[in-house]
Amino acid sequence: MTAMALWIAPAHSQDAEQVKPVFEHVIPNVDGKSMVAVVVTYPPGGKSPSHHHARSAFIYAYVLSGAIRSQVGDEPARVYQAGENFFEAPGSHHRISENASDRAPARLRRRFQRQSPDYTGPEVGGAINRVTIA
């Protein structure tokens, strides 16, 4: 599988999220696009650094357990509980992404469409991303 950069995180921080790849598949009827899923686990008090999403990535998130505080762009921060979902538009500035609890872990599944790593057509946006899936 080709390695792909999703976003940059402090690897040495105890508060940093852990990202586990679930799948990556080319979308056969959409030229140059892939569907990717990851599970993000935040320890108590854990958070991700502020980041921008790739202009080619539409992100859908579903909270599996715990509570996630998220702020995208200039929208107000919101806490999502287990069973709730939200989306992040391509190119979004994700200002806050963190565990809303300092006592219990939280997990969410992120699915997103992105430009395939081996796509050779016109470039569709760039990425400032946080983790490498290999």
C-alpha positions, 0 to 999 in steps of 0.5 A: 500500500502506498504511504499517504500523509493525513496530518502532522502530530507530535509523536512524543506527546502523551496527550496526542491522539492515536490514529489507526487505519481501517481501510483505503479503497480507490473509488472506481467511478470517481477518477482519482479519488479514494475512500479512507477510514481511520479510528482516532483514539484520544486519551483523557485530556488528549487533543490534536494540534490545530490543522487545515484539511486537504482541499480534496478531502471531505471528512465525515466523523462518527463518535464511537465512545466518549465525547469529542470537542470540535471547532471547524473554521469560525463556527462555535466549538461543539461537544459531540457524544457517542453516537453523534456525527459531524462533517468537515468540508474540504480545506477546513481549518480544524481549530479544536479537536480534542477529548472533552473529558480529562478522565475517560478516553474518547474514540471516533471514526473518520471517513473521508474522500481524498485524492488517490496517491497514484492519481496523475491527473490535475492536482486537486488541492494540497494538504497540511495533514497529521498522520501517516498511513502506510 
